[in-house]
Amino acid sequence: MTTTPERTEEQDLPYNVFAKACPSRGTLEHVTGRWGGITLCALYEGSLRFNELRRRVDGVSEKMLSQTLHALERDGLVHREAQPTNPPRVDYELTPLGRGVAERLLSLVHFVEGSMDEVLAARERYDARRARDVRG
């Protein structure tokens, strides 16, 4: 039986991500989805324009980045600043809340990056085991 880390000071929080109808689930999905976490981490370095952010988050489509930014802005994690210039200039930056989330995500990112040799070795072992199982 697996357990989740115990809540300590948050014991009496009014939200519970494990409850189906809890709104924290949506925010967690935005933060941990395919592009949300990477976008937040990219913005941790500072304010970026849309195309700068798109180049920084290699592989994201314009549509997906736009949807991700809208969700993160709605959740109060990203601030969008439109400058009344010609052509229009739009900058994105983290809010204080977004900065706190990004700091935690960056800890996870650094841990994963630092563990990749172990992860890649585990993948090789798994793939070899699966190949043996398929052959007989």
C-alpha positions in Angstrom: 0.0 0.0 0.0 1.4 3.4 -1.0 0.8 6.6 1.0 1.0 10.2 0.1 3.3 12.6 2.0 1.5 13.7 5.1 0.1 17.2 5.3 1.6 19.1 8.1 0.8 22.8 8.4 -1.8 22.5 5.6 -3.9 20.1 7.5 -6.9 22.3 7.5 -6.8 23.6 3.9 -10.2 24.1 2.3 -9.0 22.4 -0.9 -8.1 18.8 -1.5 -6.6 17.9 -4.9 -7.7 14.3 -4.4 -11.4 15.2 -4.4 -12.9 15.0 -7.9 -14.7 18.4 -7.8 -11.8 20.3 -6.2 -10.8 23.3 -8.3 -7.1 22.8 -7.3 -7.1 19.8 -9.7 -7.5 22.1 -12.7 -4.7 24.3 -11.6 -2.5 21.3 -10.9 -3.2 20.1 -14.4 -2.2 23.5 -15.9 1.0 23.5 -13.9 2.0 19.9 -14.6 0.6 19.5 -18.1 2.9 19.0 -21.1 3.6 22.7 -21.5 2.6 24.4 -18.3 5.5 23.5 -16.1 8.1 24.2 -18.8 6.5 27.6 -19.6 6.5 28.6 -15.9 10.2 27.5 -15.6 11.1 29.5 -18.8 9.4 32.6 -17.4 11.3 32.2 -14.1 14.3 33.7 -15.9 12.4 36.9 -16.6 9.8 38.6 -18.8 9.5 37.2 -22.3 7.6 38.2 -25.4 5.4 35.5 -27.0 7.9 34.5 -29.7 10.9 34.6 -27.3 9.0 32.2 -25.1 8.0 30.0 -28.0 11.7 29.7 -29.0 12.7 29.0 -25.4 10.1 26.3 -25.0 11.3 24.2 -27.9 8.7 22.1 -29.7 5.5 23.9 -28.5 3.1 25.1 -31.2 1.9 28.6 -31.3 -1.7 27.4 -30.5 -0.6 25.3 -27.5 1.6 28.0 -26.0 -1.3 30.5 -26.4 -3.7 28.1 -24.7 -1.1 27.3 -21.9 -0.5 31.0 -21.3 -4.3 31.8 -21.1 -4.8 29.0 -18.5 -1.8 30.1 -16.5 -2.9 33.7 -16.6 -6.4 32.7 -15.6 -5.0 30.9 -12.6 -3.0 34.0 -11.6 0.4 32.5 -12.3 1.3 34.6 -15.3 0.8 38.3 -16.0 0.2 39.4 -19.6 1.2 43.0 -20.3 0.1 44.4 -23.7 2.0 47.6 -24.7 0.1 50.0 -26.9 2.8 50.2 -29.6 2.8 49.6 -33.3 3.2 46.7 -33.8 1.7 45.6 -30.5 4.1 44.2 -27.9 2.9 41.6 -25.4 5.2 40.5 -22.5 4.6 37.6 -20.2 6.0 37.4 -16.7 5.4 35.4 -13.6 3.2 36.7 -10.8 4.5 36.2 -7.2 2.3 33.1 -7.0 3.7 31.9 -10.4 7.2 32.5 -9.1 6.6 30.3 -6.1 5.2 27.5 -8.3 8.1 27.9 -10.7 10.7 27.6 -7.9 9.2 24.3 -6.8 9.0 23.0 -10.4 12.6 24.0 -11.0 13.7 21.9 -8.0 11.9 19.0 -9.6 13.4 19.7 -13.0 16.9 19.9 -11.6 16.4 16.6 -9.7 15.1 14.9 -12.9 17.9 16.3 -15.0 20.5 15.2 -12.4 18.9 11.7 -12.3 18.8 11.0 -16.1 21.7 8.6 -16.1 19.8 6.4 -13.7 16.5 6.9 -15.6 18.1 6.0 -18.9 19.7 2.8 -17.4 16.3 1.9 -16.0 14.7 2.3 -19.4 17.3 0.1 -21.0 16.7 -2.6 -18.4 13.0 -2.4 -18.8 13.2 -2.5 -22.6 15.6 -5.5 -22.5 13.2 -7.3 -20.1 10.2 -6.6 -22.3 12.0 -7.8 -25.4 12.9 -11.1 -23.6 9.3 -11.5 -22.5 8.0 -10.9 -26.1 10.4 -13.4 -27.6 9.4 -16.1 -25.3 
